[in-house]
Amino acid sequence: MGSSKKRVYDGPKLQRVVEAAEARAREVGKPVLAVAVREIWLQSQKSAHLSDLLEAILTQSATPAQAEDFKNHVKRAKRRLQTKGASTQR
């Protein structure tokens, strides 16, 4: 159930780009964003929608609607991570 859209990044290249985005997020003091990006990438391997969305964001060709969708995915991922972190600190 993949997307028929032609990909700019193949699997290995997308992984390298995601790793670079994670590193950049950590460099600028946003470790939770780094983990959220990785989580979205992992989910994108099973979701054509997320795969299309992630590629649009990483190639800087996202529409305003895609940018908003990505922002919402990041927010949800951050909330899950913060909840998980709080539950492991008890």
Chimera marker file (.cmm) of the C-alpha trace (Angstrom):
<marker_set name="trace">
<marker id="1" x="0.000" y="0.000" z="0.000" r="1" g="1" b="0" radius="0.5"/>
<marker id="2" x="2.692" y="2.467" z="-1.007" r="1" g="1" b="0" radius="0.5"/>
<marker id="3" x="2.388" y="5.824" z="-2.611" r="1" g="1" b="0" radius="0.5"/>
<marker id="4" x="2.600" y="6.009" z="-6.387" r="1" g="1" b="0" radius="0.5"/>
<marker id="5" x="4.522" y="9.269" z="-5.983" r="1" g="1" b="0" radius="0.5"/>
<marker id="6" x="8.092" y="9.278" z="-7.307" r="1" g="1" b="0" radius="0.5"/>
<marker id="7" x="10.464" y="9.481" z="-4.359" r="1" g="1" b="0" radius="0.5"/>
<marker id="8" x="13.337" y="11.960" z="-4.153" r="1" g="1" b="0" radius="0.5"/>
<marker id="9" x="14.916" y="9.871" z="-1.389" r="1" g="1" b="0" radius="0.5"/>
<marker id="10" x="15.224" y="6.097" z="-1.420" r="1" g="1" b="0" radius="0.5"/>
<marker id="11" x="15.195" y="4.257" z="1.916" r="1" g="1" b="0" radius="0.5"/>
<marker id="12" x="18.909" y="4.535" z="2.797" r="1" g="1" b="0" radius="0.5"/>
<marker id="13" x="19.160" y="8.159" z="1.656" r="1" g="1" b="0" radius="0.5"/>
<marker id="14" x="16.028" y="9.117" z="3.598" r="1" g="1" b="0" radius="0.5"/>
<marker id="15" x="17.522" y="7.501" z="6.685" r="1" g="1" b="0" radius="0.5"/>
<marker id="16" x="20.706" y="9.569" z="6.294" r="1" g="1" b="0" radius="0.5"/>
<marker id="17" x="18.680" y="12.767" z="5.862" r="1" g="1" b="0" radius="0.5"/>
<marker id="18" x="16.598" y="11.948" z="8.944" r="1" g="1" b="0" radius="0.5"/>
<marker id="19" x="19.778" y="11.261" z="10.930" r="1" g="1" b="0" radius="0.5"/>
<marker id="20" x="21.178" y="14.619" z="9.818" r="1" g="1" b="0" radius="0.5"/>
<marker id="21" x="17.928" y="16.344" z="10.834" r="1" g="1" b="0" radius="0.5"/>
<marker id="22" x="18.111" y="14.620" z="14.231" r="1" g="1" b="0" radius="0.5"/>
<marker id="23" x="21.714" y="15.751" z="14.697" r="1" g="1" b="0" radius="0.5"/>
<marker id="24" x="20.791" y="19.311" z="13.774" r="1" g="1" b="0" radius="0.5"/>
<marker id="25" x="17.889" y="19.340" z="16.230" r="1" g="1" b="0" radius="0.5"/>
<marker id="26" x="20.232" y="18.168" z="18.993" r="1" g="1" b="0" radius="0.5"/>
<marker id="27" x="22.838" y="20.799" z="18.011" r="1" g="1" b="0" radius="0.5"/>
<marker id="28" x="20.278" y="23.562" z="18.467" r="1" g="1" b="0" radius="0.5"/>
<marker id="29" x="19.145" y="22.192" z="21.827" r="1" g="1" b="0" radius="0.5"/>
<marker id="30" x="15.965" y="20.382" z="20.745" r="1" g="1" b="0" radius="0.5"/>
<marker id="31" x="16.539" y="16.740" z="21.689" r="1" g="1" b="0" radius="0.5"/>
<marker id="32" x="12.825" y="15.976" z="21.933" r="1" g="1" b="0" radius="0.5"/>
<marker id="33" x="12.355" y="17.210" z="18.364" r="1" g="1" b="0" radius="0.5"/>
<marker id="34" x="15.176" y="14.887" z="17.286" r="1" g="1" b="0" radius="0.5"/>
<marker id="35" x="13.424" y="11.899" z="18.818" r="1" g="1" b="0" radius="0.5"/>
<marker id="36" x="10.073" y="13.014" z="17.372" r="1" g="1" b="0" radius="0.5"/>
<marker id="37" x="11.558" y="13.186" z="13.865" r="1" g="1" b="0" radius="0.5"/>
<marker id="38" x="12.931" y="9.652" z="14.268" r="1" g="1" b="0" radius="0.5"/>
<marker id="39" x="9.543" y="8.412" z="15.492" r="1" g="1" b="0" radius="0.5"/>
<marker id="40" x="7.779" y="9.979" z="12.507" r="1" g="1" b="0" radius="0.5"/>
<marker id="41" x="10.370" y="8.427" z="10.166" r="1" g="1" b="0" radius="0.5"/>
<marker id="42" x="9.818" y="4.989" z="11.708" r="1" g="1" b="0" radius="0.5"/>
<marker id="43" x="6.054" y="5.377" z="11.328" r="1" g="1" b="0" radius="0.5"/>
<marker id="44" x="6.501" y="6.597" z="7.738" r="1" g="1" b="0" radius="0.5"/>
<marker id="45" x="7.887" y="3.191" z="6.789" r="1" g="1" b="0" radius="0.5"/>
<marker id="46" x="4.357" y="1.807" z="7.211" r="1" g="1" b="0" radius="0.5"/>
<marker id="47" x="2.349" y="4.846" z="6.097" r="1" g="1" b="0" radius="0.5"/>
<marker id="48" x="2.386" y="6.291" z="2.581" r="1" g="1" b="0" radius="0.5"/>
<marker id="49" x="0.824" y="9.480" z="3.959" r="1" g="1" b="0" radius="0.5"/>
<marker id="50" x="3.601" y="9.987" z="6.517" r="1" g="1" b="0" radius="0.5"/>
<marker id="51" x="6.231" y="9.025" z="3.961" r="1" g="1" b="0" radius="0.5"/>
<marker id="52" x="4.930" y="11.668" z="1.535" r="1" g="1" b="0" radius="0.5"/>
<marker id="53" x="4.693" y="14.181" z="4.374" r="1" g="1" b="0" radius="0.5"/>
<marker id="54" x="8.202" y="13.550" z="5.665" r="1" g="1" b="0" radius="0.5"/>
<marker id="55" x="9.704" y="13.809" z="2.190" r="1" g="1" b="0" radius="0.5"/>
<marker id="56" x="7.849" y="17.076" z="1.512" r="1" g="1" b="0" radius="0.5"/>
<marker id="57" x="9.175" y="18.527" z="4.776" r="1" g="1" b="0" radius="0.5"/>
<marker id="58" x="12.752" y="17.350" z="4.232" r="1" g="1" b="0" radius="0.5"/>
<marker id="59" x="12.857" y="18.579" z="0.628" r="1" g="1" b="0" radius="0.5"/>
<marker id="60" x="11.310" y="21.883" z="1.741" r="1" g="1" b="0" radius="0.5"/>
<marker id="61" x="8.471" y="21.481" z="-0.751" r="1" g="1" b="0" radius="0.5"/>
<marker id="62" x="5.636" y="21.083" z="1.768" r="1" g="1" b="0" radius="0.5"/>
<marker id="63" x="2.384" y="22.908" z="1.261" r="1" g="1" b="0" radius="0.5"/>
<marker id="64" x="1.060" y="24.975" z="4.171" r="1" g="1" b="0" radius="0.5"/>
<marker id="65" x="-1.370" y="22.130" z="4.940" r="1" g="1" b="0" radius="0.5"/>
<marker id="66" x="1.471" y="19.589" z="4.970" r="1" g="1" b="0" radius="0.5"/>
<marker id="67" x="3.567" y="21.830" z="7.204" r="1" g="1" b="0" radius="0.5"/>
<marker id="68" x="0.659" y="22.083" z="9.655" r="1" g="1" b="0" radius="0.5"/>
<marker id="69" x="0.098" y="18.315" z="9.511" r="1" g="1" b="0" radius="0.5"/>
<marker id="70" x="3.791" y="17.694" z="10.223" r="1" g="1" b="0" radius="0.5"/>
<marker id="71" x="3.744" y="20.168" z="13.107" r="1" g="1" b="0" radius="0.5"/>
<marker id="72" x="0.775" y="18.296" z="14.592" r="1" g="1" b="0" radius="0.5"/>
<marker id="73" x="2.580" y="14.950" z="14.242" r="1" g="1" b="0" radius="0.5"/>
<marker id="74" x="5.629" y="16.423" z="15.999" r="1" g="1" b="0" radius="0.5"/>
<marker id="75" x="3.449" y="17.786" z="18.813" r="1" g="1" b="0" radius="0.5"/>
<marker id="76" x="1.812" y="14.376" z="19.323" r="1" g="1" b="0" radius="0.5"/>
<marker id="77" x="5.183" y="12.621" z="19.258" r="1" g="1" b="0" radius="0.5"/>
<marker id="78" x="6.594" y="15.114" z="21.781" r="1" g="1" b="0" radius="0.5"/>
<marker id="79" x="3.603" y="14.576" z="24.097" r="1" g="1" b="0" radius="0.5"/>
<marker id="80" x="4.048" y="10.789" z="23.905" r="1" g="1" b="0" radius="0.5"/>
<marker id="81" x="7.760" y="11.121" z="24.621" r="1" g="1" b="0" radius="0.5"/>
<marker id="82" x="7.228" y="13.493" z="27.531" r="1" g="1" b="0" radius="0.5"/>
<marker id="83" x="4.561" y="11.204" z="28.982" r="1" g="1" b="0" radius="0.5"/>
<marker id="84" x="6.848" y="8.211" z="28.549" r="1" g="1" b="0" radius="0.5"/>
<marker id="85" x="9.718" y="10.116" z="30.200" r="1" g="1" b="0" radius="0.5"/>
<marker id="86" x="7.542" y="11.159" z="33.135" r="1" g="1" b="0" radius="0.5"/>
<marker id="87" x="6.328" y="7.600" z="33.682" r="1" g="1" b="0" radius="0.5"/>
<marker id="88" x="9.889" y="6.206" z="33.667" r="1" g="1" b="0" radius="0.5"/>
<marker id="89" x="11.070" y="8.779" z="36.213" r="1" g="1" b="0" radius="0.5"/>
<marker id="90" x="8.666" y="7.573" z="38.898" r="1" g="1" b="0" radius="0.5"/>
<link id1="1" id2="2" r="1" g="1" b="0" radius="0.2"/>
<link id1="2" id2="3" r="1" g="1" b="0" radius="0.2"/>
<link id1="3" id2="4" r="1" g="1" b="0" radius="0.2"/>
<link id1="4" id2="5" r="1" g="1" b="0" radius="0.2"/>
<link id1="5" id2="6" r="1" g="1" b="0" radius="0.2"/>
<link id1="6" id2="7" r="1" g="1" b="0" radius="0.2"/>
<link id1="7" id2="8" r="1" g="1" b="0" radius="0.2"/>
<link id1="8" id2="9" r="1" g="1" b="0" radius="0.2"/>
<link id1="9" id2="10" r="1" g="1" b="0" radius="0.2"/>
<link id1="10" id2="11" r="1" g="1" b="0" radius="0.2"/>
<link id1="11" id2="12" r="1" g="1" b="0" radius="0.2"/>
<link id1="12" id2="13" r="1" g="1" b="0" radius="0.2"/>
<link id1="13" id2="14" r="1" g="1" b="0" radius="0.2"/>
<link id1="14" id2="15" r="1" g="1" b="0" radius="0.2"/>
<link id1="15" id2="16" r="1" g="1" b="0" radius="0.2"/>
<link id1="16" id2="17" r="1" g="1" b="0" radius="0.2"/>
<link id1="17" id2="18" r="1" g="1" b="0" radius="0.2"/>
<link id1="18" id2="19" r="1" g="1" b="0" radius="0.2"/>
<link id1="19" id2="20" r="1" g="1" b="0" radius="0.2"/>
<link id1="20" id2="21" r="1" g="1" b="0" radius="0.2"/>
<link id1="21" id2="22" r="1" g="1" b="0" radius="0.2"/>
<link id1="22" id2="23" r="1" g="1" b="0" radius="0.2"/>
<link id1="23" id2="24" r="1" g="1" b="0" radius="0.2"/>
<link id1="24" id2="25" r="1" g="1" b="0" radius="0.2"/>
<link id1="25" id2="26" r="1" g="1" b="0" radius="0.2"/>
<link id1="26" id2="27" r="1" g="1" b="0" radius="0.2"/>
<link id1="27" id2="28" r="1" g="1" b="0" radius="0.2"/>
<link id1="28" id2="29" r="1" g="1" b="0" radius="0.2"/>
<link id1="29" id2="30" r="1" g="1" b="0" radius="0.2"/>
<link id1="30" id2="31" r="1" g="1" b="0" radius="0.2"/>
<link id1="31" id2="32" r="1" g="1" b="0" radius="0.2"/>
<link id1="32" id2="33" r="1" g="1" b="0" radius="0.2"/>
<link id1="33" id2="34" r="1" g="1" b="0" radius="0.2"/>
<link id1="34" id2="35" r="1" g="1" b="0" radius="0.2"/>
<link id1="35" id2="36" r="1" g="1" b="0" radius="0.2"/>
<link id1="36" id2="37" r="1" g="1" b="0" radius="0.2"/>
<link id1="37" id2="38" r="1" g="1" b="0" radius="0.2"/>
<link id1="38" id2="39" r="1" g="1" b="0" radius="0.2"/>
<link id1="39" id2="40" r="1" g="1" b="0" radius="0.2"/>
<link id1="40" id2="41" r="1" g="1" b="0" radius="0.2"/>
<link id1="41" id2="42" r="1" g="1" b="0" radius="0.2"/>
<link id1="42" id2="43" r="1" g="1" b="0" radius="0.2"/>
<link id1="43" id2="44" r="1" g="1" b="0" radius="0.2"/>
<link id1="44" id2="45" r="1" g="1" b="0" radius="0.2"/>
<link id1="45" id2="46" r="1" g="1" b="0" radius="0.2"/>
<link id1="46" id2="47" r="1" g="1" b="0" radius="0.2"/>
<link id1="47" id2="48" r="1" g="1" b="0" radius="0.2"/>
<link id1="48" id2="49" r="1" g="1" b="0" radius="0.2"/>
<link id1="49" id2="50" r="1" g="1" b="0" radius="0.2"/>
<link id1="50" id2="51" r="1" g="1" b="0" radius="0.2"/>
<link id1="51" id2="52" r="1" g="1" b="0" radius="0.2"/>
<link id1="52" id2="53" r="1" g="1" b="0" radius="0.2"/>
<link id1="53" id2="54" r="1" g="1" b="0" radius="0.2"/>
<link id1="54" id2="55" r="1" g="1" b="0" radius="0.2"/>
<link id1="55" id2="56" r="1" g="1" b="0" radius="0.2"/>
<link id1="56" id2="57" r="1" g="1" b="0" radius="0.2"/>
<link id1="57" id2="58" r="1" g="1" b="0" radius="0.2"/>
<link id1="58" id2="59" r="1" g="1" b="0" radius="0.2"/>
<link id1="59" id2="60" r="1" g="1" b="0" radius="0.2"/>
<link id1="60" id2="61" r="1" g="1" b="0" radius="0.2"/>
<link id1="61" id2="62" r="1" g="1" b="0" radius="0.2"/>
<link id1="62" id2="63" r="1" g="1" b="0" radius="0.2"/>
<link id1="63" id2="64" r="1" g="1" b="0" radius="0.2"/>
<link id1="64" id2="65" r="1" g="1" b="0" radius="0.2"/>
<link id1="65" id2="66" r="1" g="1" b="0" radius="0.2"/>
<link id1="66" id2="67" r="1" g="1" b="0" radius="0.2"/>
<link id1="67" id2="68" r="1" g="1" b="0" radius="0.2"/>
<link id1="68" id2="69" r="1" g="1" b="0" radius="0.2"/>
<link id1="69" id2="70" r="1" g="1" b="0" radius="0.2"/>
<link id1="70" id2="71" r="1" g="1" b="0" radius="0.2"/>
<link id1="71" id2="72" r="1" g="1" b="0" radius="0.2"/>
<link id1="72" id2="73" r="1" g="1" b="0" radius="0.2"/>
<link id1="73" id2="74" r="1" g="1" b="0" radius="0.2"/>
<link id1="74" id2="75" r="1" g="1" b="0" radius="0.2"/>
<link id1="75" id2="76" r="1" g="1" b="0" radius="0.2"/>
<link id1="76" id2="77" r="1" g="1" b="0" radius="0.2"/>
<link id1="77" id2="78" r="1" g="1" b="0" radius="0.2"/>
<link id1="78" id2="79" r="1" g="1" b="0" radius="0.2"/>
<link id1="79" id2="80" r="1" g="1" b="0" radius="0.2"/>
<link id1="80" id2="81" r="1" g="1" b="0" radius="0.2"/>
<link id1="81" id2="82" r="1" g="1" b="0" radius="0.2"/>
<link id1="82" id2="83" r="1" g="1" b="0" radius="0.2"/>
<link id1="83" id2="84" r="1" g="1" b="0" radius="0.2"/>
<link id1="84" id2="85" r="1" g="1" b="0" radius="0.2"/>
<link id1="85" id2="86" r="1" g="1" b="0" radius="0.2"/>
<link id1="86" id2="87" r="1" g="1" b="0" radius="0.2"/>
<link id1="87" id2="88" r="1" g="1" b="0" radius="0.2"/>
<link id1="88" id2="89" r="1" g="1" b="0" radius="0.2"/>
<link id1="89" id2="90" r="1" g="1" b="0" radius="0.2"/>
</marker_set>
